[in-house]
Amino acid sequence: MRTDIIEYLQKEVYHRCKQPTNKFGMGCYYHIEAVVKNAEILAEKYGADKETVIIAAWLHDIASITDYAMYEEHHKYGAEEILNELNYDKEKTALVQKCILNHRGSVKLGRTSIEELCVADADAISHFDSVPSLLYLAYVERKMDIEQGRNL
């Protein structure tokens, strides 16, 4: 397992979450951290490639924390540029990107690998741990009223 890349990604995500341009606040970091934890557990349980799942989990929301304008389409962006800079294997990068593309429960795309399922399920599970950050996004950042926030 490429622990050097995983450690780098953890630090990079933390750094980006601390930036004032991150509209989600540090709650987003805790969400991503929970996704990683849950994804690793699911990968072990279902025999998925743990490295792919962990890397995809660290990167699954990187676009939206880096540039809020990408939020609605953040699942289409993520790993390629960062992993290319780290000279990560091209085939593994493609699988990580597919996991990121298909991680959102609200976007119905076909998940074809166990790794994609692990990341998507870990993301869904982690939202139970991230209720405060979702409330922060809706009511502080987006200044929604109760009805608008219910539909987020």
C-alpha positions in Angstrom: 0.0 0.0 0.0 1.3 3.5 -0.9 1.2 4.9 2.6 3.4 7.9 1.4 0.6 9.0 -1.0 -2.1 8.3 1.6 -0.3 10.4 4.2 0.3 13.2 1.7 -3.4 13.2 0.7 -4.5 13.4 4.3 -2.3 16.4 4.9 -3.3 18.0 1.6 -7.0 17.6 2.3 -6.6 19.0 5.8 -4.7 22.0 4.4 -7.4 22.7 1.8 -10.1 22.4 4.4 -8.4 25.0 6.6 -8.5 27.6 3.7 -11.0 30.5 4.1 -12.3 29.7 0.6 -13.6 26.3 1.8 -17.3 27.0 2.2 -17.9 23.9 4.3 -15.6 24.7 7.2 -13.6 22.1 9.0 -16.7 19.9 9.2 -15.9 18.8 5.7 -12.5 17.4 6.9 -14.2 15.4 9.6 -16.7 14.1 7.0 -13.8 13.1 4.6 -12.0 11.5 7.5 -15.1 9.5 8.4 -15.5 8.4 4.7 -11.9 7.1 4.8 -12.5 5.2 8.0 -15.7 3.6 6.7 -14.3 2.9 3.3 -11.4 1.1 4.8 -13.7 -1.1 6.9 -15.9 -1.8 3.8 -12.9 -2.6 1.7 -11.6 -5.2 4.2 -15.1 -6.7 4.6 -15.7 -7.1 0.8 -12.2 -7.7 -0.4 -11.9 -4.5 -2.4 -8.5 -3.0 -3.2 -7.9 -1.0 0.0 -5.4 1.4 -1.5 -7.7 2.5 -4.2 -10.6 2.9 -1.8 -8.7 4.9 0.7 -7.2 7.2 -1.9 -10.6 7.7 -3.5 -12.1 8.4 -0.1 -9.5 11.1 0.6 -10.1 12.7 -2.7 -13.9 12.3 -3.3 -14.8 15.9 -2.2 -11.5 17.6 -3.1 -13.0 19.6 -5.9 -15.8 21.1 -3.8 -13.5 22.1 -1.0 -11.0 23.6 -3.4 -13.5 25.6 -5.5 -17.1 25.9 -4.3 -18.2 26.7 -7.9 -17.6 22.9 -8.6 -19.9 21.8 -5.8 -22.8 20.6 -7.9 -20.5 18.7 -10.3 -17.7 17.9 -7.8 -18.1 14.2 -8.5 -16.7 14.8 -12.0 -13.4 16.1 -10.7 -10.8 14.9 -8.3 -7.9 12.6 -8.6 -6.2 12.9 -11.9 -4.1 16.1 -11.5 -3.0 15.3 -7.9 -2.2 11.7 -8.6 -0.3 12.5 -11.8 1.8 15.0 -9.8 2.6 12.1 -7.4 3.5 9.8 -10.3 0.7 7.4 -9.3 0.0 4.4 -11.5 -2.3 5.5 -14.5 -4.6 2.4 -14.3 -5.1 2.8 -10.6 -5.7 6.6 -11.1 -8.5 5.7 -13.5 -10.1 3.4 -10.9 -9.8 6.1 -8.2 -11.5 8.6 -10.6 -14.3 6.1 -11.3 -14.9 5.8 -7.6 -15.0 9.5 -7.2 -17.3 9.9 -10.2 -19.8 7.4 -8.7 -19.6 8.3 -5.0 -22.7 10.4 -4.8 -26.0 8.8 -3.9 -27.9 11.7 -5.4 -26.3 11.1 -8.8 -27.4 7.8 -10.3 -24.5 6.4 -12.3 -23.7 2.8 -12.7 -21.2 1.5 -10.1 -19.3 -1.4 -11.7 -16.6 -2.3 -9.2 -16.6 -3.2 -5.5 -14.3 -0.3 -4.9 -16.9 2.2 -6.3 -19.5 0.6 -4.0 -17.2 0.9 -1.0 -16.6 4.6 -1.5 -20.2 5.4 -2.3 -21.5 3.5 0.7 -18.8 5.0 3.0 -19.8 8.4 1.9 -23.5 7.7 2.6 -22.7 6.2 6.0 -20.5 9.1 7.0 -23.3 11.7 6.5 -24.8 10.4 9.8 -21.5 11.5 11.4 -21.6 14.8 9.6 -24.9 16.3 10.5 -23.3 19.4 12.0 -21.4 20.2 8.9 -24.5 19.8 6.7 -26.4 22.1 9.0 -23.5 24.6 8.8 -23.6 24.5 5.0 -27.3 25.0 4.8 -28.0 27.5 7.4 -24.7 29.5 7.8 -23.0 29.4 4.4 -26.1 29.2 2.2 -28.3 31.2 4.6 -31.3 29.0 4.0 -34.5 29.0 6.0 -35.8 25.8 7.5 -37.8 24.7 4.4 -34.9 25.3 2.0 -32.5 23.4 4.3 -34.9 20.4 4.5 -34.6 20.0 0.7 -30.8 20.3 0.6 
